[in-house]
Amino acid sequence: MQVKKVIVLGKGKLCIKICEWFNNHPNYNLHLVVPVIPEPKWTESLTQWCNENNIEYLLGSNKDIPDEILSSTDLVMSVFYDKIIKKDFIDKCNKIINLHNAPLPKYRGVSPINWALKNNEKEHGVTIHEITPGIDDGNIIGQIKYSIYPEFEEVVDVYTKALEYGYILFKNTLPLIDYITPEKQDESKSSYYSNKEN
């Protein structure tokens, strides 16, 4: 099987675990990492992990990736990356996907866990979807839903669950990614929260 070149954009503990998976998998070559800069202090450092594992990384944004690197990359994956990815960049990617901390099409946008708890949801989820020029509205590749308890759980509790379920979803989806037919999101069930509402 041909080894696939991968670029990962993102931050934090789950992003590091996903980078580790790609780095250790014989069918993938972790070609480049683009950490969110400045890195958040409340989670593990992706740049530190790259330094410790001799992985090339870019201290810029996805826009700074040279076209020749992008065009030779088979997969670009975003894991809690905080920049809007524009259409001209998407069009240069062979395949570009995102892991989002919500059961899309519900809770597109920012702080989905906070909003789910505020809205007294009994269920939340994580989704892997194709990236499009819209916000979290690309076709769904895979999804896991799980119970949450807004009467006594805090954001940190649900976030911890989201990291665990996100990794399970990732590990079970990536080996099948070339065989899955992504499904269109149901717009009638969509909800979106922006930074203004935070």
Disulfide bonds with the S-S distance in Angstrom:
none
